[in-house]
């Protein structure tokens, strides 16, 4: 596999340099995966616009989606980053592992969301009828479903980008997921 270079601020367009400065201010560094987008003059700003769009999905729900999709796609980079974001959103280490398994005993609504997302991600959008029915029975709406699909797509973009570039993970590594005990 090609060694994919991570561009520095000096190597990217002026528009991307501004974004790098903003990321440094918000996160404290420019995550490698965001830096990779900056090989394109427009991809980083396009991706951030998608990621930061208004949504009917709350931050905690977004992290459930991010973790489940990243687990399905076995993306160590996104699992590591979103483990940190999930903690910042109030999830415990054990809850994060349950989310990644799509087996959330602590919140039935989030469990319905996780199961729908897992089914959709594993089946290339063709979620099981049961998971879709349970999603709506949990109180989610058609608008929520559209926003969930957009977030799944957002996460697939970064999961695939990491898979294709294999850039180093610059977040604390997420633990391996052990099989759930019955």
Buried (B, 14 or more C-beta within 10 A) or exposed (E): EEEBEBBEBEEBBEEBBEBBEEBEEEEEEBBBBBBBBBBBEEBBBEBBEEBEEEBBBEEBBBBBBBBBBBBBBEBBBBBBBBBBBBBEBEBEEEBBBBBBBBEBEEBEBBBBBBBBBBBBBBEEEEBBEEBBEBBBEBEBEEEBBEBBBBBBEBBBBBBEBBEEBEBEBBBEEBEEEEEEEE
